[in-house]
Amino acid sequence: MKTVLNDPDLNRLVYNALSFGTAVMLGAFVYFLTQMKSVAKQYQNGVAVSAVVVGIAGYHYYRMWSGWAAGTVNEGYRYADWLITVPLLVIELLIVLGVTADRRKKLMTTLVPATVLMIGLGYPGEVSKNDNTKWLFWVLAMLPFAYILLTLSKELKSAGSRETGAVSASIKNAATILLVTWMVYPIGYLFPVIFAVGNEGAEAARQVAYTIADITAKALYGIMILNIAKARSGDSH
Amino acid sequence: MKTVLNDPDLNRLVYNALSFGTAVMLGAFVYFLTQMKSVAKQYQNGVAVSAVVVGIAGYHYYRMWSGWAAGTVNEGYRYADWLITVPLLVIELLIVLGVTADRRKKLMTTLVPATVLMIGLGYPGEVSKNDNTKWLFWVLAMLPFAYILLTLSKELKSAGSRETGAVSASIKNAATILLVTWMVYPIGYLFPVIFAVGNEGAEAARQVAYTIADITAKALYGIMILNIAKARSGDSH
């Protein structure tokens, strides 16, 4: 049978990780749908976006898992997924952060194009087998990446200090998840450069790292978004 | 046709058990979703988690059944499933048990890592064909296992004595299901050690035992969780 990696243990590890990702995303999808009505009307939108994000991610993990099971790998699925879900992750955050509608609109018009640019610039480097090409697009993609993280952490900080109690605490949790998890992506991207293209351990590590980062950045982050929305709705359960 | 077990009767028994598991889990998934609104607002979350647990288990049983039908067995599915669902089983219990939010948070921060440790330590032993390795990881996994069961039974006991009537009775039922069913797992794990690795009867018995235990620990236990939530909502139907 054709497999992506020759080492059967590494091949099975990635196979299981992709199936695990599918299960978590689809589980989170159902959970977020059930939780929509548990928050105040103006935040239901944010929870709905969370549900859409993990639903789309579940679809892509199912595709990646099927591909891996058939012995093929299509990095396009990850980038197609991120192209849809990363702007939505920014949007769901802005919905529950309590910024004014005007400011939110202004932030969206710069942050959403920045996410698209970041992912579009990452893809040519990710699929290239040339180290120089990989580095070039890594550096280019890091520019919008840095801009997004700086802008969001500024917003998170000012929102955290604007609020008190449970709302402030839940915003701090979301900020931590966002900032720590997003760091995994540029590092995972560099695994083939650091360990040489074609190194099976590095390829397996990259796939597993992306999977764990996606679960944290989408499902766990969605729970943090839900917690902010619940705290704002005056319900800390 | 390639089959996992050579004995056709044993092979068909496991095949049917895995299909049975899929059907029960997906049935329970739909049922728990329909029951969410039948309990008070603060317990709906617990019922939603029950639904997610059996939904995810249904996905994994479907995968295991498909694998078995194709003549392969991937023990990774069981462990991926447990890695997601066992922490959730603890969480859904804590939601309906009526412990304070502070105490629940404290319990979660020790119990959830303990479940992850228990399952992570079980996997290397489960997939090993060496008796000594199996015993070693069994003993290691039993340490967090014992810790979890002791902590939960203490919580269940104090919750049971704090409450009266239908609530107290439903908590006792959930406690019994939890404590009895969880005992099946470390025993099922040892079947290949007791009856020799490769013994087909032991392999079939292990698969069937895990399936029955999963149905009890997730679907039946979910009904007990629902009963506690209903009793607490002043509706014992």
HADDOCK unambig.tbl for C-alpha pairs under 7 A between the chains (distance, minus, plus):
assign (segid A and resid 16 and name CA) (segid B and resid 76 and name CA) 6.25 0.50 0.50
assign (segid A and resid 20 and name CA) (segid B and resid 80 and name CA) 5.84 0.50 0.50
assign (segid A and resid 23 and name CA) (segid B and resid 56 and name CA) 5.87 0.50 0.50
assign (segid A and resid 27 and name CA) (segid B and resid 52 and name CA) 5.37 0.50 0.50
assign (segid A and resid 27 and name CA) (segid B and resid 55 and name CA) 6.92 0.50 0.50
assign (segid A and resid 27 and name CA) (segid B and resid 56 and name CA) 6.00 0.50 0.50
assign (segid A and resid 30 and name CA) (segid B and resid 52 and name CA) 6.68 0.50 0.50
assign (segid A and resid 31 and name CA) (segid B and resid 48 and name CA) 6.33 0.50 0.50
assign (segid A and resid 31 and name CA) (segid B and resid 52 and name CA) 6.39 0.50 0.50
assign (segid A and resid 34 and name CA) (segid B and resid 48 and name CA) 6.55 0.50 0.50
assign (segid A and resid 237 and name CA) (segid B and resid 42 and name CA) 6.58 0.50 0.50
